[in-house]
Amino acid sequence: MILYTIMPEHLIFPVDAAVYEKRKMVYYDGIPFLVQSVETGEYEIVQNLSTNPFHFLNAKYAPGARFPASAATS
């Protein structure tokens, strides 16, 4: 079977549901992010959901960057 789609592979063939239970959308510095909790009480950025291209150029907002959970708003 060949599947022609523009959707990312992880949306079509999802991994274990427990991975997605740890993720949520929060705002940090007024920018929306998809984050996951880590053991240190911080959030790790999974995906930048901003529509501003300048937010993608800042390493502070790159996937894998961490920030304190207290700095995030819902």
N, C-alpha and C positions, 0 to 999 in steps of 0.2 A: 504494500500500500504506500502510495506517495501522498504526502499531505502538503499542499501549497498554502501557506499562510504567512501573514506578517506578524503574527503573535509570537512572543518569545516561547522557547521550549518549556520553560518552567511553568507556564500557564496551561499548556496543553497536557504535559506529563508532570503533574505536581509531585513533590517529594512527600515525605511523611507529614501528616497533619500537625504533629507536635511542633514542627519547625515554625509553622505559621501561627500557632497559638502564642508564641513569644513576641510576635511582631505587632506593631501598632503604628498609627500615624500621629505624629506630634508636630508642634511648631517650635522652632528654635530660632531665635533672632527674627521672628516674624516670617520664617520660611518653612513650608511644610516638608516633612521628611517621613519616610518609612524607616522605622528603627526597630532594633531588637534589644532586649535587656541582656546585660552581661553580669557576671558574678560580682563585680566590683561596685555595683549600684549605679552604673553609668548606662547610657544608651549608646549603641554603635549604629552608625548610619548605614542602612542597607541601600536606600535609593533616595535621591534628591527629587522631590516632586515639584520643584519650582518651575515657573514658565519664564523666568528671567535668565538669559544666557550668562550674565555676569556671575550668578550664583554658582555656576558650574566651574568657573575658572578659579575660585577660591579653594585652596586645599583644606581649609577649615570645614568646608561643607562636602568634602569628597566621601564616597563610600569607604567604610572602614574607620573613619574618624570617630572619636568618642567625645561625649560631653556629659556633664553631670545631669542626672535625672531631675534634679531640682530646678535646672535652667529651662526645662521644657514646659510648654503649655499645651493643653489639649485643644 
